[in-house]
């Protein structure tokens, strides 16, 4: 069991067994089901090798070849994977096209699917509900596109998980925001894929049109005053661990060293039962890492958003806290491992989804070396005039 894991040991073991079972099942399907032609399997193997070498130019060419094969075969799974890869490689236009094609292959193209045309008096339903309600990254990332879509209609309804209703409603008051369980009828509808195809095909435009989510200002001020009464140092949110077996993250000694040598007071943004982790990270200095038990992101996302918005900056691995901090427009440093994740660019230190964020890749380095770079970048963020303005 890795030492950065902070959940139930039994669940960790079960989760690991489940991951291995899924891998074995996938391998068995490849060997015995004949679900993919040899050319596709060869392309996938080539892509894996290019990712391992971090050969992004070669990967882009291979992914484009896979996309052509997927188009011809009408293979939605392959279209989706190619779209995810191309977004990471910076081709937002082709990525949006492939993902929309994948959705239409699975669901069919509805007659009332909105494609960006003038809506007139038509009611627009924007559906931002994931199959897994625990997975909020894509919802948070696309929320501002839903706001842009709602501005195109006289009447617009946005469906989201209940935890996000208040936050999205406050940000886009001209739309009606309802929980996922509520049935809504619209003359036209839009999903993640429609929104990305209409508003997210140009990375520069995506960054320029950024609209931050709006946390409850009174609650933000309450958090800010409480934390400021505890310290005169900058307030930096920190999320360090994951229950996922697929993520590579710094271990506790690495984080403890980073906290000890960084001139800031950290505020935990970590989910789960973390008190044992706090002892290891604080290393005898409880004042350096605040844990606010009044916040539970799994229950009240609006309160969590206000907590984040009260801070000066955030340092986080890839998780819900990362997406929410970026979407709130807070200066955020994202620590990204060398696995091929779907939400983060593979080159450069910026993402158009969150223009105030800084992406720091592991790039084969040891985590202490990466965290040293995080410390330097964080120092620059915290000394920038705009960081602390309006928060005193």
ABEGO torsion letter per residue (X at the ends): XBAABABBAAAAAAAAAAAAAAAAAAAAAAAAAGABBAAAAAAAAAAAAAAAAGBAAAAAAAAAAAAAAAAAAGBAAAAAAAAAAAAAAGBAAAAAAAAAAAAAAAAEBBAABBAGBBAEABBBBBBBBBABAABAAAAAAAAAAAAAAAAABABBBBBBBAAAAAAAAAABAABBBBBAABBBBBABBBBAAAAAAAAAABAAAAAAABBBBBBBAAAAAAAAAAAAAABABBBBBBBABBABAABBBBBAAAAAAAAAABBBBBBBABBEBAAAAAAAAAGGBAAABBBBAABBAAABAAAAAAAAAABABBBBBBBAAAAAAAAAGBBBBBBBBABBBAABBABEABBAABAABBBBBAGGBBAAAAAAAAAAAAAAAAABAAAABGAX
